[in-house]
């Protein structure tokens, strides 16, 4: 087994010098660093992370809390977070609070306790992962970034202005001449869902659509509710169908499109369709859906940078809140 002593002997330096090269390279001259790194490569030495943690007080581990690993948004987010953290020399520990499973608050509390016990260096939280537990972040004593709108401002956060984005989409739909429009929203107990619904409705109204010609169906943010919402509209509206339909997220759109197809409706000839969200997987849908949102990778890149700012000490000020604007993409579904 190769040890730090053997590396020091091969490089002709002290154990302290090897330790500095591994943990505080700026303290060692370039010439000595090259000798030590050559010895490490020759002997195949791999530092013991536990021992390094004891010496430096750092684990080089960042925990990531997500609400639903089955939702394609979050694997894309985690992939980017992991890649960016790896480039910064840090590992990633993933916790899934399973919001659709109905036990997210208990899991959130348990995972936060585990995170404290594991002595991770930092934490990134994906919006709904701590639904109803935002105040728990007030007690977090490690650098933390929340992806989503955080009412209490406990930690740094980066968020997409859902309401403004959906308002722009509502104005666009109205501007295309649609005067009877439906939207399938997320659940009313999610403020983000209601912000999207409110923004879209206000955009329609500002574009000349009358209130009685705006139809709302409350979904769950999950695919089956997109199917149910489409079937409800088609079953109840008869010959007075809306000419346009807006889905509050991509999962409901993915559930709703097959329902439209199965009922014999063509997009956009029989009904125009738009959606909130910009996940890469949506490029595989046909027709491509007109949409507005911010890709998960964009949100992840910014969250990691904000966390690295904290971990490196380059930013030590009060919690920051950074707003991202939705990006509009027009395709042939409208």
Secondary structure, 3 states (H helix, E strand, C coil): CCCHHHHHHHHCCCHHHHHHHHHCHHHCCHHHHHHHHHHHHHHCCCCCHHHHHHHHCCCCEEEEEECCCCCHHHHHHHHHHHHHHHHCCCEEEEEECCHHHCCHHHHHHHHHHHHHHHCCCEEEEEHHHHCCCHHHHHHCCCEEEEECCCCCCCCEEEEECHHHHHHHHHHHHHHCCCCCEEEEECCCCCHHHHHHHHHHHHHHHHCCCCHHHEEEEECCCCHHHHHHHHHHHHHHHCCCCCCEEEECCHHHHHHHHHHHHHCCCCCCCCCEEEEECCCHHHHHCCCCCEEEECCHHHHHHHHHHHHHHHHHCCCCCCCCEEEECCEEECCCCC
